[in-house]
Amino acid sequence: MRHLLRAAALVLVCVAGACSSPCDAIAERGCAAAGADSDECKQLRETATRASSEDERACEVALRLVETVDRVK
């Protein structure tokens, strides 16, 4: 749960910045939490580059959830 909250905070930073897609935003948050050189980060970035339009919609929903958790926190 703590990882989710950290990821949520990072998504907000990326969304406010210049991430090109919701999946990219999730990848950036995950990389910030796990470390840029971690296997998790590499997997997140690879997944974001191959995201379908359905995946992007799912990432958008996930980002909204994270933003809501941040606001409630």
N, C-alpha and C positions, 0 to 999 in steps of 0.2 A: 504494500500500500504506500509506503514511503517513496518507493521508486516512482510510482504513479504520480504522486504529488510533486516530486521534483521534476518529472517530465512535464507535468502540467505547467509549472512555472516557466520552463524553458520554451514550451510551445508559444506561450504568450509573447515572449521575447522575439521569437522567430516570426510569428504572425505580424507583430508590429514592425518587423524589419522587412527583409526582401526575399523570403522564401517563395519559390515559384509555385508550390503546390502544397496541399494539406499533408500529403505523405512526406514531402521534403521537410516540412515543419516538424513532423513527428520524428523524423530521422535526426534532425538537428538537436532536438530536445534530448532524445535518447543518447546521442553522442556526447552531449554536454554532461549528462549524468553518468555515463559509463566510461567516458574517455575516448578521445578521438582515434586512438590506435587500438581500441578494443575490438574483439571479434563481434560483439553485439553491434557496435557502431558500423562496422563494415557490412554486416548483414542488413541493418536498417537502411543504409544508403543504397545498397544493391537492390533491395526490395522497392525502395522509392523510385528508382530509375526505371523499374519494370512495371510500375503500377498501371493497372487498367483504369478505365473510367469508373468502373464499379469500385475498385480499390480506393480511388480518390474520393468517392462519395463516402465510403466507410471511414476514411481518414478524417474527412470533414466532420462527421458525426463524433468521432473520437476527440477531435480538437474542441468541439463545443462542450463535450462532457468535461474535459479537463478545465476549460475556462469556467464552467459552472462550479466545479469543485474549488477552484481558486477563489472565486467570489464568496463562496460559503465559508471558506476557511478563514 
